[in-house]
Amino acid sequence: MEIARLVVAPAARQNRVGSRMLSAAAQWGMAYQRPTLVGHCSTRNDVAARFYQRWGFRFAGYSEAFYPRGEIALFFYRAL
């Protein structure tokens, strides 16, 4: 299951909003037999990359052609 866009306002990050959303996505994935979560972020988004890693996601690769403006995308996955 792809986490296509997970955006949390900086002011809400201390309230674990992103963690609650990702937890809900994981529960949905398990309920609907989607055994893997996949997320991506730009190489410029260190906050998102660290968030995925804290959640146990592993680095899966990158693409230089995924984002329209030529930013490099990092891909992460987590088995449920």
C-alpha positions, -999 to 999 in steps of 0.1 A, spaced: 0 0 0 15 33 -10 16 63 13 13 88 -14 12 120 6 16 123 43 18 160 53 17 173 88 19 210 97 50 218 117 29 230 146 11 196 148 43 175 146 48 174 184 13 160 188 22 128 169 -3 135 142 18 118 116 24 88 137 -13 84 143 -20 87 106 6 61 98 -7 38 125 -42 40 110 -28 33 75 -10 2 89 -41 -10 106 -61 -5 73 -34 -23 54 -35 -53 77 -73 -54 76 -74 -53 38 -44 -77 33 -20 -52 20 12 -66 37 36 -38 28 36 0 32 56 20 7 65 57 13 86 82 -6 100 116 -1 124 140 -18 161 139 -8 155 175 4 130 163 30 152 150 58 122 152 83 102 128 62 131 104 57 139 103 94 101 98 102 100 67 79 131 53 94 118 58 130 88 38 120 109 9 109 108 16 72 138 4 52 154 22 23 143 6 -10 160 28 -36 157 61 -54 145 76 -87 158 106 -105 126 107 -126 98 103 -101 90 139 -92 82 164 -120 108 190 -111 137 167 -112 140 162 -75 154 128 -65 128 106 -47 138 82 -19 116 51 -15 111 33 18 91 1 26 78 -16 57 63 -51 60 33 -52 83 
